[in-house]
Amino acid sequence: MCKYTAKDFKKGQPRWCPGCGDHFFLASLHKAMAEVGVAPHNMAVISGIGCSSRIGGYQYCYGAHTTHGRALPFAQGIKCANKDIHMVVCSGDGDSYAIGLGHVLHAMKRNMDITYIVFDNQVYGLTKGQTSPMSSKGFVTKTTPDGNPLTPLDAPSMALAAGATFVAQAYAIDMKNMVDVITKAVDHKGFSYVNIFTPCVTFNQFNTVKWYNGHLKKLEDIRENYDPHDKAAAFHLLSDTDSLVLGVIYEEEGAVPFGEIVPSADVRLADHVEKPSAELFEDLCMEFR
């Protein structure tokens, strides 16, 4: 078996703001993939639109930078065609919990074998600082000059209710914990949802590193003998902590992924695609010249 290192997954020069939490996540993803032992050609990173979604350009593997809120439908199509590929979908809190929320809920319910990672910086960063569904109440932005009147969406509880079979949270600054969580998420068979608290040092001066350090709690520090297979306990944990907790919150044992219950479970659709001839391909290209 070939062994990989984090270096095998590196590609390009990241162009995020200095101090952005996305830098920490990218390094953690490289390390996690090396630990899992996934070959770059057996992996795909699909992303939507936003600061977080630039990640595909910095990960050496297959990938696609898709449309706003539609990364999951794109990824599910690929997974249906090639069930053996390790599928990681990266998205931001705006991309996931606003325009893409309908797709997120159905993907969780479907339980396809996909690792879904949300970079939650609680603000729209790429469009220069507007309120997102995860923004704190009172947060002042260009779209809420008098302060955000709404409470943030409780995304982890929503994921549990929607049927995600793996629910976890991590903190971008704590790379050791993040690598552990990502590794477990990729190893899980079924839909793995991971929310990453990611400081935006440019457009979010409310949820700063200092704020996160004072509010986030590691699961092992607040619950002794916690059982992540107990769904009721997971709901209670999130309620007691305002969902500001780090670690594996829930994992369903024995869940059967979508790809194993459909009639085509033993078929790789990618092996049954009729490839066009050189002449047909050339004719097609000519139509766009």
Backbone as CSV, one residue per row, in Angstrom:
resi,resn,N_x,N_y,N_z,CA_x,CA_y,CA_z,C_x,C_y,C_z
1,MET,0.845,-1.201,0.000,0.000,0.000,0.000,0.879,1.249,0.000
2,CYS,0.593,2.140,-0.930,1.371,3.376,-1.041,1.015,4.325,0.094
3,LYS,2.029,4.908,0.714,1.791,5.860,1.789,1.936,7.279,1.257
4,TYR,1.020,8.128,1.684,1.028,9.511,1.225,1.352,10.450,2.381
5,THR,1.860,11.608,2.025,2.125,12.659,3.005,1.274,13.870,2.654
6,ALA,1.193,14.813,3.569,0.416,16.029,3.321,0.891,16.741,2.058
7,LYS,2.181,16.646,1.779,2.766,17.317,0.610,2.174,16.797,-0.697
8,ASP,1.771,15.535,-0.717,1.208,14.942,-1.930,-0.128,15.571,-2.323
9,PHE,-0.768,16.265,-1.386,-2.074,16.851,-1.660,-2.011,18.366,-1.859
10,LYS,-0.827,18.933,-1.749,-0.690,20.384,-1.874,-0.656,20.803,-3.337
11,LYS,-1.274,21.950,-3.602,-1.303,22.466,-4.964,-1.525,23.977,-4.923
12,GLY,-0.703,24.729,-5.631,-0.916,26.161,-5.750,-0.611,26.945,-4.487
13,GLN,-0.772,28.251,-4.599,-0.528,29.160,-3.487,-1.855,29.746,-3.003
14,PRO,-2.316,29.386,-1.790,-3.602,29.899,-1.300,-3.650,31.424,-1.288
15,ARG,-4.782,31.964,-1.713,-4.974,33.405,-1.737,-6.158,33.794,-0.855
16,TRP,-5.963,33.604,0.432,-6.902,34.083,1.433,-6.216,35.173,2.240
17,CYS,-6.992,35.930,2.987,-6.402,36.988,3.810,-5.421,36.382,4.823
18,PRO,-4.325,37.068,5.128,-3.418,36.592,6.190,-4.186,36.435,7.504
19,GLY,-4.050,35.285,8.142,-4.749,35.026,9.397,-6.097,34.373,9.237
20,CYS,-6.568,34.216,7.999,-7.865,33.574,7.756,-7.824,32.129,8.236
21,GLY,-8.907,31.676,8.847,-8.984,30.306,9.332,-8.929,29.268,8.226
22,ASP,-9.208,29.675,6.981,-9.189,28.733,5.864,-7.793,28.146,5.648
23,HIS,-6.741,28.925,5.931,-5.373,28.418,5.805,-5.157,27.208,6.720
24,PHE,-5.652,27.317,7.949,-5.486,26.240,8.925,-6.255,24.999,8.499
25,PHE,-7.471,25.224,7.971,-8.263,24.081,7.525,-7.582,23.365,6.365
26,LEU,-7.079,24.106,5.399,-6.443,23.495,4.240,-5.288,22.583,4.656
27,ALA,-4.445,23.070,5.554,-3.322,22.255,6.046,-3.830,21.011,6.764
28,SER,-4.933,21.155,7.503,-5.508,20.009,8.223,-6.095,18.984,7.263
29,LEU,-6.723,19.453,6.184,-7.285,18.538,5.190,-6.176,17.729,4.520
30,HIS,-5.061,18.393,4.187,-3.924,17.688,3.595,-3.430,16.582,4.537
31,LYS,-3.294,16.903,5.815,-2.809,15.918,6.795,-3.817,14.787,6.981
32,ALA,-5.096,15.128,7.031,-6.134,14.118,7.242,-6.182,13.133,6.080
33,MET,-6.093,13.632,4.853,-6.146,12.750,3.690,-4.940,11.813,3.667
34,ALA,-3.789,12.337,4.083,-2.589,11.498,4.152,-2.762,10.403,5.207
35,GLU,-3.372,10.747,6.337,-3.583,9.763,7.397,-4.574,8.681,6.976
36,VAL,-5.613,9.086,6.260,-6.608,8.116,5.795,-5.998,7.206,4.735
37,GLY,-5.045,7.741,3.980,-4.383,6.946,2.951,-5.078,6.961,1.609
38,VAL,-5.867,8.001,1.363,-6.569,8.138,0.088,-5.596,8.618,-0.984
39,ALA,-5.591,7.967,-2.130,-4.760,8.421,-3.250,-5.395,9.653,-3.870
40,PRO,-4.618,10.641,-4.267,-5.191,11.855,-4.874,-6.123,11.568,-6.050
41,HIS,-5.812,10.534,-6.850,-6.656,10.245,-8.011,-7.939,9.493,-7.613
42,ASN,-8.083,9.146,-6.340,-9.313,8.520,-5.853,-10.126,9.471,-4.978
43,MET,-9.858,10.752,-5.106,-10.514,11.757,-4.264,-11.006,12.917,-5.115
44,ALA,-12.110,13.527,-4.697,-12.615,14.732,-5.357,-13.024,15.736,-4.301
45,VAL,-12.693,17.004,-4.531,-13.136,18.098,-3.663,-14.032,19.009,-4.498
46,ILE,-15.293,19.081,-4.105,-16.270,19.891,-4.821,-16.649,21.076,-3.936
47,SER,-16.721,22.259,-4.509,-17.040,23.445,-3.714,-18.052,24.316,-4.442
48,GLY,-18.624,25.259,-3.703,-19.626,26.158,-4.265,-19.027,27.513,-4.580
49,ILE,-19.576,28.548,-3.954,-19.089,29.910,-4.174,-18.825,30.557,-2.812
50,GLY,-17.723,31.276,-2.703,-17.357,31.948,-1.460,-15.867,31.806,-1.213
51,CYS,-15.386,32.451,-0.174,-13.960,32.357,0.161,-13.546,30.900,0.338
52,SER,-14.354,30.146,1.062,-14.034,28.744,1.343,-13.946,27.918,0.075
53,SER,-14.749,28.270,-0.903,-14.867,27.441,-2.094,-13.686,27.565,-3.052
54,ARG,-12.728,28.407,-2.725,-11.497,28.455,-3.507,-10.603,27.249,-3.221
55,ILE,-10.966,26.470,-2.226,-10.090,25.408,-1.730,-9.738,24.372,-2.790
56,GLY,-10.642,24.124,-3.731,-10.371,23.120,-4.745,-9.108,23.404,-5.550
57,GLY,-8.759,24.668,-5.686,-7.565,25.037,-6.424,-6.283,24.781,-5.674
58,TYR,-6.401,24.448,-4.390,-5.218,24.242,-3.543,-5.105,22.794,-3.052
59,GLN,-5.918,21.918,-3.609,-5.925,20.509,-3.217,-5.650,19.671,-4.455
60,TYR,-4.583,18.868,-4.427,-4.213,18.065,-5.576,-5.079,16.815,-5.633
61,CYS,-6.123,16.872,-6.446,-7.042,15.762,-6.646,-8.033,16.204,-7.714
62,TYR,-9.033,15.400,-7.982,-10.103,15.847,-8.866,-10.953,16.887,-8.136
63,GLY,-11.670,17.711,-8.884,-12.507,18.694,-8.224,-13.281,19.545,-9.198
64,ALA,-14.183,20.343,-8.645,-14.966,21.279,-9.447,-15.396,22.442,-8.567
65,HIS,-15.295,23.643,-9.114,-15.755,24.872,-8.459,-17.117,25.171,-9.072
66,THR,-18.201,24.861,-8.352,-19.536,24.870,-8.938,-20.277,26.180,-8.649
67,THR,-21.577,26.180,-8.876,-22.379,27.381,-8.683,-22.825,27.540,-7.229
68,HIS,-23.308,28.729,-6.908,-23.645,29.097,-5.536,-24.733,28.199,-4.952
69,GLY,-24.385,27.495,-3.863,-25.350,26.650,-3.167,-25.595,25.302,-3.797
70,ARG,-24.890,25.003,-4.905,-25.181,23.773,-5.647,-24.047,22.760,-5.620
71,ALA,-23.129,22.888,-4.688,-22.009,21.946,-4.633,-22.493,20.523,-4.342
72,LEU,-23.460,20.382,-3.457,-23.923,19.039,-3.082,-24.628,18.299,-4.226
73,PRO,-25.532,18.929,-4.989,-26.109,18.211,-6.126,-25.046,17.768,-7.121
74,PHE,-24.063,18.603,-7.364,-22.969,18.266,-8.273,-22.203,17.062,-7.742
75,ALA,-21.874,17.110,-6.452,-21.104,16.026,-5.834,-21.879,14.712,-5.826
76,GLN,-23.174,14.785,-5.584,-23.989,13.567,-5.558,-24.067,12.923,-6.945
77,GLY,-24.073,13.753,-7.980,-24.059,13.217,-9.332,-22.776,12.450,-9.606
78,ILE,-21.648,13.020,-9.181,-20.360,12.342,-9.352,-20.336,11.038,-8.565
79,LYS,-20.847,11.088,-7.355,-20.844,9.892,-6.497,-21.720,8.788,-7.088
80,CYS,-22.820,9.162,-7.735,-23.668,8.166,-8.378,-22.933,7.511,-9.554
81,ALA,-22.138,8.308,-10.259,-21.418,7.792,-11.422,-20.191,6.981,-11.017
82,ASN,-19.554,7.367,-9.904,-18.348,6.667,-9.442,-18.430,6.510,-7.932
83,LYS,-19.051,5.422,-7.511,-19.314,5.227,-6.079,-18.048,4.995,-5.272
84,ASP,-16.928,4.694,-5.933,-15.691,4.381,-5.216,-14.857,5.612,-4.868
85,ILE,-15.199,6.752,-5.429,-14.392,7.944,-5.182,-14.665,8.500,-3.794
86,HIS,-13.618,8.988,-3.132,-13.788,9.645,-1.833,-14.222,11.076,-2.095
87,MET,-15.430,11.407,-1.674,-16.028,12.689,-2.010,-16.027,13.629,-0.800
88,VAL,-15.368,14.777,-0.953,-15.362,15.822,0.067,-15.973,17.078,-0.545
89,VAL,-16.976,17.622,0.110,-17.620,18.857,-0.352,-17.314,19.958,0.649
90,CYS,-16.789,21.070,0.154,-16.452,22.213,1.013,-17.330,23.402,0.655
91,SER,-17.840,24.056,1.683,-18.775,25.148,1.470,-18.678,26.125,2.632
92,GLY,-19.241,27.314,2.464,-19.266,28.306,3.536,-20.635,28.374,4.180
93,ASP,-20.757,29.141,5.249,-22.046,29.208,5.944,-23.119,29.905,5.098
94,GLY,-22.741,30.840,4.245,-23.717,31.462,3.360,-24.128,30.503,2.257
95,ASP,-23.143,29.888,1.630,-23.359,28.925,0.550,-24.217,27.754,1.026
96,SER,-23.979,27.305,2.263,-24.652,26.108,2.792,-26.011,26.396,3.394
97,TYR,-26.087,27.426,4.219,-27.259,27.614,5.065,-28.237,28.673,4.546
98,ALA,-27.924,29.285,3.402,-28.843,30.248,2.789,-29.328,29.665,1.463
99,ILE,-28.660,30.028,0.370,-29.125,29.596,-0.952,-29.063,28.079,-1.126
100,GLY,-28.172,27.398,-0.422,-28.033,25.955,-0.620,-28.737,25.086,0.397
101,LEU,-29.490,25.673,1.319,-30.027,24.903,2.443,-30.949,23.767,2.017
102,GLY,-31.781,23.994,1.001,-32.686,22.938,0.545,-31.926,21.702,0.088
103,HIS,-30.815,21.911,-0.624,-30.002,20.783,-1.078,-29.329,20.088,0.112
104,VAL,-28.903,20.877,1.101,-28.220,20.317,2.271,-29.125,19.341,3.012
105,LEU,-30.350,19.745,3.276,-31.273,18.903,4.038,-31.549,17.578,3.337
106,HIS,-31.768,17.623,2.045,-32.075,16.385,1.321,-30.842,15.498,1.181
107,ALA,-29.664,16.102,1.074,-28.433,15.305,1.020,-28.209,14.581,2.341
108,MET,-28.479,15.261,3.442,-28.352,14.628,4.759,-29.330,13.465,4.889
109,LYS,-30.551,13.683,4.484,-31.597,12.652,4.562,-31.253,11.454,3.682
110,ARG,-30.651,11.721,2.526,-30.327,10.666,1.555,-29.196,9.768,2.051
111,ASN,-28.313,10.310,2.890,-27.197,9.562,3.479,-26.249,8.960,2.435
112,MET,-25.929,9.760,1.418,-24.911,9.331,0.464,-23.547,9.409,1.147
113,ASP,-22.606,8.591,0.708,-21.291,8.522,1.355,-20.440,9.723,0.937
114,ILE,-20.696,10.844,1.594,-20.041,12.115,1.275,-19.617,12.793,2.572
115,THR,-18.456,13.413,2.564,-18.013,14.230,3.698,-18.275,15.684,3.363
116,TYR,-19.151,16.309,4.149,-19.586,17.691,3.879,-19.019,18.604,4.951
117,ILE,-18.139,19.517,4.546,-17.443,20.388,5.501,-17.819,21.835,5.248
118,VAL,-18.323,22.483,6.294,-18.755,23.877,6.189,-17.779,24.782,6.925
119,PHE,-17.232,25.768,6.226,-16.357,26.773,6.832,-17.269,27.865,7.395
120,ASP,-17.497,27.829,8.670,-18.471,28.727,9.312,-17.755,29.946,9.923
121,ASN,-17.694,31.037,9.148,-17.081,32.261,9.689,-18.127,33.296,10.086
122,GLN,-19.395,32.897,10.011,-20.520,33.693,10.505,-20.665,35.049,9.810
123,VAL,-20.231,35.089,8.540,-20.344,36.323,7.758,-20.143,35.966,6.287
124,TYR,-20.684,36.793,5.393,-20.354,36.663,3.974,-19.035,37.392,3.754
125,GLY,-17.976,36.642,3.483,-16.655,37.250,3.341,-16.324,37.686,1.929
126,LEU,-16.617,36.830,0.936,-16.231,37.137,-0.438,-16.912,38.399,-0.952
127,THR,-18.141,38.649,-0.491,-18.866,39.852,-0.919,-18.665,41.018,0.048
128,LYS,-17.669,40.891,0.901,-17.152,41.993,1.725,-17.984,42.349,2.941
129,GLY,-18.546,41.331,3.614,-19.062,41.547,4.954,-20.531,41.828,5.119
130,GLN,-21.377,40.827,4.812,-22.813,40.934,5.071,-23.232,39.842,6.063
131,THR,-24.392,40.026,6.662,-24.906,39.065,7.637,-25.232,37.730,6.966
132,SER,-24.821,36.641,7.592,-25.143,35.305,7.083,-26.154,34.643,8.019
133,PRO,-26.699,33.487,7.664,-27.631,32.796,8.555,-27.004,32.400,9.893
134,MET,-25.657,32.407,9.975,-24.967,32.016,11.202,-24.485,33.206,12.024
135,SER,-24.740,34.428,11.564,-24.257,35.620,12.274,-24.903,35.762,13.647
136,SER,-24.111,36.206,14.606,-24.596,36.392,15.974,-25.623,37.516,16.048
137,LYS,-26.534,37.395,16.987,-27.520,38.450,17.210,-26.791,39.724,17.653
138,GLY,-27.134,40.828,17.040,-26.495,42.099,17.364,-25.309,42.423,16.474
139,PHE,-24.896,41.486,15.627,-23.734,41.654,14.753,-24.002,42.779,13.743
140,VAL,-23.144,43.779,13.728,-23.298,44.928,12.825,-22.548,44.666,11.524
141,THR,-23.273,44.722,10.415,-22.669,44.561,9.092,-23.274,45.594,8.149
142,LYS,-22.882,45.537,6.878,-23.421,46.469,5.885,-24.912,46.243,5.660
143,THR,-25.373,45.016,5.876,-26.792,44.727,5.689,-27.593,44.826,6.987
144,THR,-26.897,44.906,8.129,-27.575,45.079,9.419,-26.864,46.189,10.207
145,PRO,-26.957,47.449,9.748,-26.237,48.548,10.404,-26.687,48.794,11.837
146,ASP,-27.910,48.364,12.182,-28.411,48.518,13.551,-28.232,47.248,14.371
147,GLY,-27.496,46.301,13.832,-27.289,45.027,14.524,-28.227,43.953,14.005
148,ASN,-27.725,42.744,13.882,-28.541,41.630,13.402,-29.668,41.336,14.399
149,PRO,-30.930,41.403,13.966,-32.031,41.169,14.907,-32.330,39.689,15.127
150,LEU,-31.690,38.813,14.360,-32.020,37.389,14.398,-30.959,36.572,15.119
151,THR,-31.386,35.460,15.684,-30.435,34.517,16.291,-29.876,33.620,15.194
152,PRO,-28.647,33.135,15.351,-28.063,32.280,14.310,-28.767,30.934,14.207
153,LEU,-28.742,30.375,13.012,-29.308,29.045,12.770,-28.551,28.007,13.593
154,ASP,-29.283,27.096,14.210,-28.652,26.003,14.958,-28.393,24.868,13.971
155,ALA,-27.311,24.995,13.216,-27.038,24.063,12.120,-26.786,22.624,12.577
156,PRO,-26.011,22.386,13.657,-25.793,20.988,14.069,-27.081,20.275,14.485
157,SER,-27.964,20.975,15.188,-29.242,20.356,15.569,-30.089,20.077,14.336
158,MET,-30.028,20.998,13.382,-30.740,20.807,12.121,-30.232,19.554,11.404
159,ALA,-28.899,19.374,11.411,-28.302,18.209,10.757,-28.764,16.913,11.421
160,LEU,-28.811,16.906,12.741,-29.298,15.730,13.465,-30.744,15.421,13.082
161,ALA,-31.576,16.465,13.066,-32.992,16.277,12.754,-33.194,15.829,11.311
162,ALA,-32.321,16.277,10.408,-32.465,15.931,8.993,-32.002,14.517,8.690
163,GLY,-31.258,13.910,9.616,-30.853,12.526,9.427,-29.392,12.310,9.099
164,ALA,-28.552,13.328,9.265,-27.117,13.127,9.051,-26.622,12.043,10.000
165,THR,-25.850,11.093,9.487,-25.415,9.961,10.318,-24.074,10.216,10.999
166,PHE,-23.480,11.369,10.730,-22.259,11.795,11.421,-22.309,13.304,11.536
167,VAL,-22.238,13.807,12.769,-22.298,15.251,13.024,-21.150,15.621,13.949
168,ALA,-20.352,16.589,13.532,-19.200,17.004,14.337,-18.908,18.478,14.114
169,GLN,-18.130,19.039,15.044,-17.665,20.423,14.898,-16.202,20.514,15.296
170,ALA,-15.501,21.448,14.683,-14.093,21.664,14.993,-13.802,23.156,14.912
171,TYR,-12.625,23.520,15.370,-12.192,24.917,15.417,-10.944,25.034,14.557
172,ALA,-10.964,25.929,13.592,-9.873,26.023,12.618,-8.508,26.233,13.265
173,ILE,-8.458,26.921,14.400,-7.175,27.214,15.045,-6.596,25.979,15.741
174,ASP,-7.464,25.053,16.137,-7.026,23.826,16.808,-6.846,22.740,15.750
175,MET,-5.679,22.726,15.112,-5.458,21.830,13.983,-5.425,20.358,14.388
176,LYS,-4.897,20.063,15.554,-4.822,18.667,15.993,-6.210,18.060,16.091
177,ASN,-7.130,18.770,16.751,-8.506,18.302,16.880,-9.195,18.254,15.523
178,MET,-8.901,19.241,14.677,-9.542,19.308,13.368,-9.130,18.123,12.489
179,VAL,-7.855,17.774,12.488,-7.385,16.620,11.717,-8.084,15.351,12.196
180,ASP,-8.222,15.200,13.505,-8.888,14.030,14.079,-10.342,13.951,13.629
181,VAL,-11.044,15.086,13.672,-12.458,15.111,13.285,-12.620,14.824,11.793
182,ILE,-11.791,15.446,10.950,-11.889,15.228,9.507,-11.606,13.771,9.166
183,THR,-10.587,13.188,9.803,-10.241,11.787,9.561,-11.417,10.871,9.890
184,LYS,-12.059,11.101,11.023,-13.210,10.284,11.415,-14.386,10.490,10.457
185,ALA,-14.555,11.729,9.995,-15.651,12.017,9.063,-15.453,11.290,7.739
186,VAL,-14.229,11.289,7.222,-13.938,10.614,5.956,-14.072,9.106,6.102
187,ASP,-13.700,8.557,7.246,-13.788,7.114,7.495,-15.236,6.639,7.656
188,HIS,-16.127,7.553,8.052,-17.528,7.173,8.283,-18.215,6.806,6.970
189,LYS,-18.992,5.737,6.997,-19.775,5.334,5.835,-21.160,5.953,5.917
190,GLY,-21.393,6.926,5.058,-22.640,7.665,5.082,-22.347,9.154,4.988
191,PHE,-23.368,9.970,5.205,-23.200,11.417,5.080,-22.573,11.981,6.358
192,SER,-21.375,12.526,6.225,-20.659,13.118,7.364,-20.724,14.632,7.269
193,TYR,-21.248,15.246,8.299,-21.365,16.713,8.335,-20.428,17.266,9.404
194,VAL,-19.558,18.189,8.977,-18.617,18.817,9.905,-18.712,20.330,9.763
195,ASN,-19.028,21.003,10.850,-19.064,22.468,10.869,-17.759,22.965,11.497
196,ILE,-17.019,23.779,10.744,-15.729,24.290,11.218,-15.860,25.763,11.584
197,PHE,-15.652,26.096,12.844,-15.639,27.506,13.258,-14.363,28.141,12.708
198,THR,-14.533,29.103,11.803,-13.416,29.636,11.029,-13.353,31.156,11.164
199,PRO,-12.431,31.700,11.938,-12.367,33.157,12.109,-12.145,33.895,10.790
200,CYS,-12.944,34.933,10.563,-12.733,35.846,9.433,-12.132,37.125,10.008
201,VAL,-10.830,37.285,9.820,-10.121,38.391,10.473,-10.370,39.728,9.792
202,THR,-10.967,39.705,8.601,-11.178,40.945,7.850,-12.566,41.529,8.041
203,PHE,-13.613,40.681,7.977,-14.975,41.193,7.975,-15.807,40.793,9.194
204,ASN,-15.231,40.042,10.113,-15.973,39.693,11.324,-15.128,40.062,12.549
205,GLN,-15.376,41.235,13.068,-14.676,41.699,14.262,-15.477,41.426,15.527
206,PHE,-16.547,40.650,15.384,-17.376,40.256,16.530,-16.941,38.870,17.016
207,ASN,-16.970,37.904,16.102,-16.553,36.534,16.438,-15.062,36.386,16.140
208,THR,-14.255,36.981,16.984,-12.805,36.971,16.825,-12.200,35.710,17.438
209,VAL,-10.899,35.527,17.250,-10.216,34.398,17.880,-10.421,34.447,19.393
210,LYS,-10.350,35.635,19.971,-10.567,35.790,21.411,-11.987,35.354,21.783
211,TRP,-12.963,35.716,20.960,-14.350,35.330,21.216,-14.488,33.807,21.168
212,TYR,-13.938,33.195,20.124,-14.018,31.732,19.993,-13.342,31.045,21.174
213,ASN,-12.166,31.530,21.546,-11.435,30.908,22.657,-12.223,30.968,23.960
214,GLY,-13.047,31.988,24.097,-13.824,32.143,25.320,-15.170,31.442,25.305
215,HIS,-15.648,31.046,24.120,-16.984,30.473,24.015,-17.012,28.989,23.634
216,LEU,-16.053,28.550,22.825,-16.067,27.156,22.381,-15.586,26.218,23.470
217,LYS,-16.219,25.041,23.557,-15.855,24.064,24.574,-15.611,22.709,23.919
218,LYS,-14.534,22.043,24.351,-14.263,20.696,23.858,-15.189,19.712,24.554
219,LEU,-15.712,18.793,23.779,-16.689,17.843,24.302,-16.144,17.071,25.498
220,GLU,-14.884,16.640,25.406,-14.320,15.828,26.487,-14.149,16.609,27.787
221,ASP,-14.147,17.948,27.699,-13.996,18.775,28.892,-15.305,18.984,29.640
222,ILE,-16.435,18.748,28.968,-17.721,19.040,29.606,-18.623,17.815,29.772
223,ARG,-18.247,16.682,29.134,-19.046,15.467,29.266,-18.128,14.271,29.507
224,GLU,-18.293,13.645,30.669,-17.547,12.425,30.941,-18.331,11.244,30.389
225,ASN,-17.628,10.292,29.789,-18.250,9.077,29.264,-19.381,9.378,28.280
226,TYR,-19.167,10.403,27.456,-20.177,10.770,26.473,-20.282,9.697,25.398
227,ASP,-21.507,9.335,25.031,-21.748,8.321,24.014,-22.223,9.001,22.731
228,PRO,-21.375,9.115,21.699,-21.764,9.793,20.458,-22.787,9.022,19.633
229,HIS,-23.153,7.816,20.069,-24.143,7.029,19.344,-25.556,7.262,19.897
230,ASP,-25.660,8.082,20.931,-26.947,8.384,21.570,-27.477,9.693,20.990
231,LYS,-28.458,9.593,20.122,-28.966,10.786,19.421,-29.643,11.765,20.373
232,ALA,-30.375,11.251,21.349,-31.035,12.126,22.322,-29.996,12.904,23.126
233,ALA,-28.915,12.227,23.516,-27.840,12.888,24.258,-27.187,13.969,23.407
234,ALA,-27.094,13.738,22.101,-26.507,14.722,21.191,-27.356,15.987,21.151
235,PHE,-28.675,15.823,21.088,-29.569,16.995,21.104,-29.433,17.760,22.415
236,HIS,-29.365,17.039,23.528,-29.210,17.684,24.842,-27.878,18.436,24.927
237,LEU,-26.828,17.831,24.407,-25.508,18.469,24.418,-25.534,19.790,23.669
238,LEU,-26.115,19.792,22.491,-26.180,21.015,21.689,-27.033,22.082,22.361
239,SER,-28.119,21.658,22.984,-28.990,22.602,23.687,-28.279,23.223,24.891
240,ASP,-27.534,22.414,25.624,-26.854,22.887,26.830,-25.675,23.815,26.520
241,THR,-25.128,23.716,25.317,-23.920,24.481,24.975,-24.170,25.559,23.922
242,ASP,-25.438,25.788,23.573,-25.764,26.699,22.460,-25.035,26.295,21.186
243,SER,-24.789,24.998,21.060,-24.114,24.402,19.899,-22.673,24.884,19.726
244,LEU,-22.083,25.423,20.777,-20.688,25.876,20.723,-19.785,24.812,21.341
245,VAL,-19.829,23.623,20.770,-19.088,22.488,21.310,-18.286,21.844,20.186
246,LEU,-17.099,21.327,20.529,-16.176,20.770,19.544,-16.006,19.269,19.745
247,GLY,-15.996,18.530,18.648,-15.794,17.096,18.708,-16.838,16.358,17.902
248,VAL,-16.835,15.031,18.000,-17.837,14.207,17.319,-19.086,14.174,18.188
249,ILE,-20.124,14.809,17.721,-21.358,14.959,18.481,-22.261,13.736,18.322
250,TYR,-22.284,13.198,17.111,-23.155,12.042,16.858,-22.596,11.201,15.719
251,GLU,-22.663,9.892,15.877,-22.337,8.979,14.790,-23.254,7.773,14.884
252,GLU,-23.997,7.542,13.823,-24.923,6.409,13.804,-24.186,5.151,13.373
253,GLU,-24.311,4.117,14.163,-23.661,2.845,13.850,-24.529,2.023,12.901
254,GLY,-23.888,1.426,11.919,-24.609,0.521,11.034,-25.478,1.189,9.995
255,ALA,-25.345,2.497,9.830,-26.146,3.190,8.814,-25.705,2.737,7.425
256,VAL,-26.664,2.470,6.560,-26.356,1.999,5.206,-26.372,3.183,4.247
257,PRO,-25.262,3.463,3.578,-25.220,4.590,2.645,-26.163,4.404,1.464
258,PHE,-26.578,5.498,0.887,-27.510,5.505,-0.240,-27.026,4.605,-1.378
259,GLY,-25.735,4.652,-1.660,-25.187,3.892,-2.778,-25.289,2.393,-2.638
260,GLU,-25.579,1.911,-1.421,-25.666,0.466,-1.195,-27.100,-0.057,-1.157
261,ILE,-28.069,0.852,-1.276,-29.463,0.409,-1.205,-30.208,0.608,-2.520
262,VAL,-29.587,1.278,-3.489,-30.227,1.497,-4.788,-29.997,0.279,-5.685
263,PRO,-30.857,0.066,-6.703,-30.701,-1.100,-7.583,-29.344,-1.185,-8.284
264,SER,-28.712,-0.034,-8.496,-27.421,-0.016,-9.198,-26.240,-0.070,-8.234
265,ALA,-26.453,-0.624,-7.043,-25.422,-0.613,-6.003,-24.113,-1.256,-6.461
266,ASP,-24.193,-2.246,-7.333,-22.989,-2.958,-7.767,-22.447,-2.453,-9.104
267,VAL,-22.982,-1.333,-9.547,-22.601,-0.812,-10.867,-21.908,0.533,-10.735
268,ARG,-20.792,0.687,-11.424,-20.133,1.991,-11.553,-20.565,2.582,-12.885
269,LEU,-21.415,3.604,-12.834,-21.927,4.184,-14.073,-20.802,4.717,-14.952
270,ALA,-19.709,5.130,-14.319,-18.579,5.662,-15.072,-17.984,4.620,-16.010
271,ASP,-18.189,3.334,-15.685,-17.655,2.266,-16.538,-18.548,1.972,-17.738
272,HIS,-19.723,2.597,-17.767,-20.686,2.308,-18.837,-20.974,3.541,-19.696
273,VAL,-20.092,4.495,-19.655,-20.250,5.694,-20.477,-19.625,5.448,-21.843
274,GLU,-20.396,5.705,-22.890,-19.874,5.543,-24.244,-19.043,6.765,-24.611
275,LYS,-17.771,6.551,-24.803,-16.873,7.663,-25.105,-17.012,8.069,-26.565
276,PRO,-17.066,9.390,-26.829,-17.218,9.848,-28.219,-15.949,9.591,-29.025
277,SER,-16.125,9.385,-30.314,-14.987,9.209,-31.199,-14.270,10.543,-31.372
278,ALA,-13.049,10.495,-31.867,-12.281,11.726,-32.086,-13.005,12.643,-33.066
279,GLU,-13.647,12.045,-34.086,-14.359,12.847,-35.091,-15.568,13.562,-34.477
280,LEU,-16.323,12.825,-33.661,-17.496,13.418,-33.017,-17.082,14.533,-32.062
281,PHE,-16.011,14.291,-31.317,-15.533,15.312,-30.373,-15.074,16.567,-31.117
282,GLU,-14.410,16.370,-32.237,-13.934,17.512,-33.026,-15.110,18.302,-33.611
283,ASP,-16.139,17.579,-34.067,-17.326,18.247,-34.589,-18.011,19.073,-33.513
284,LEU,-18.062,18.519,-32.309,-18.678,19.229,-31.197,-17.902,20.509,-30.879
285,CYS,-16.577,20.404,-30.849,-15.750,21.581,-30.562,-15.918,22.658,-31.629
286,MET,-16.078,22.218,-32.876,-16.230,23.163,-33.983,-17.468,24.042,-33.822
287,GLU,-18.501,23.495,-33.184,-19.733,24.261,-32.990,-19.540,25.464,-32.080
288,PHE,-18.465,25.451,-31.279,-18.242,26.539,-30.333,-17.092,27.444,-30.769
289,ARG,-16.582,27.240,-31.971,-15.483,28.071,-32.455,-15.997,29.238,-33.277
